Amino acid sequence: MHTTDYFDTFIEVAEDSPTDHAVEPPHRDQPTVAELHYELISARPYELTSDDVLFETYARRNGIADADRPAAREQLFSKGQACLRSSPLGKRYGWGIHSDDQGRVALYARESEEYRRLAGADDVAHTRAMRSSRG
């Protein structure tokens, strides 16, 4: 079983992010990945792991019934998945993602004091959201 969970890690905003401050993803009739990631993490900071967020996003976008979710989750993570470094939240919308020592995640706006603290902290690992372009 593969996992996308990070522990004691701060995913900083991508270097080529088009915004200098965090913004909520726009609401659409058919929710986007960004909108679902934002909704799930912001409503429940430090309750869900990366795997939880990615699976719930997958399940909602694919209409997976509650009864079918355990098998669908096992199938999804039977092969590697893109982690939250690829989330539009860090690539485009200006949100840093912190994983605590149990892998649970929370969002921090790039202009916030807590983002700056986490970005400079020695007690967490640091990585960046993936760049949108190769350049």
Residue pairs with C-beta under 8 A, 6 or more apart in sequence:
1 74
1 77
1 78
2 77
2 78
2 79
2 80
2 81
3 50
3 51
3 77
4 50
4 51
4 54
4 81
4 82
4 83
4 84
5 49
5 50
5 51
5 99
5 103
6 50
6 83
6 84
6 99
6 103
6 125
6 127
7 99
7 100
7 101
7 102
7 103
8 99
8 100
8 101
8 123
8 124
8 125
9 98
9 99
9 124
9 125
9 126
9 127
10 96
10 97
10 98
10 99
10 118
10 119
10 121
10 124
10 125
10 126
10 127
11 84
11 85
11 90
11 96
11 97
11 98
11 99
11 127
11 128
11 129
12 90
12 96
12 110
12 119
12 126
12 127
12 128
12 129
13 90
13 94
13 95
13 96
13 110
13 128
13 129
14 90
14 91
14 92
14 128
14 129
14 130
14 131
14 132
15 128
15 131
16 131
16 132
16 133
16 135
17 90
17 91
17 92
17 93
17 94
17 110
17 129
17 132
18 92
19 92
19 93
19 94
19 110
20 94
20 110
20 111
21 94
21 109
21 110
21 111
22 93
22 94
22 95
22 107
22 108
22 109
22 110
22 111
22 112
23 93
23 94
24 38
24 93
25 32
25 34
25 35
25 37
25 38
25 88
25 89
25 93
26 35
27 35
28 35
31 39
31 60
31 61
32 88
33 57
33 61
33 87
33 88
34 87
34 88
34 89
34 92
34 93
36 56
36 57
36 60
36 61
37 53
37 57
37 84
37 87
37 88
37 89
38 89
38 93
38 95
38 107
40 48
40 52
40 53
40 56
40 57
41 48
41 53
41 89
41 97
41 105
41 106
41 107
42 107
45 105
45 106
45 107
46 100
46 104
46 105
46 106
47 104
48 56
48 104
48 105
49 99
49 102
49 103
49 104
49 105
50 83
50 84
50 99
50 103
50 105
51 77
51 103
53 84
53 105
54 76
54 81
54 82
54 83
54 84
55 69
55 72
55 73
55 76
55 77
58 64
58 72
58 76
59 69
59 72
59 73
64 72
84 90
84 97
84 105
85 127
85 128
85 129
85 130
86 129
86 130
87 97
87 129
89 95
89 97
89 107
89 129
90 96
90 97
90 128
90 129
90 130
91 129
91 130
91 131
91 132
92 132
94 109
94 110
94 111
95 107
95 108
95 109
95 110
96 107
96 108
96 109
96 110
96 115
96 118
96 119
97 105
97 106
97 107
97 108
97 129
98 105
98 106
98 107
98 108
98 118
98 124
99 105
100 106
108 114
108 115
108 118
109 115
118 124
119 126
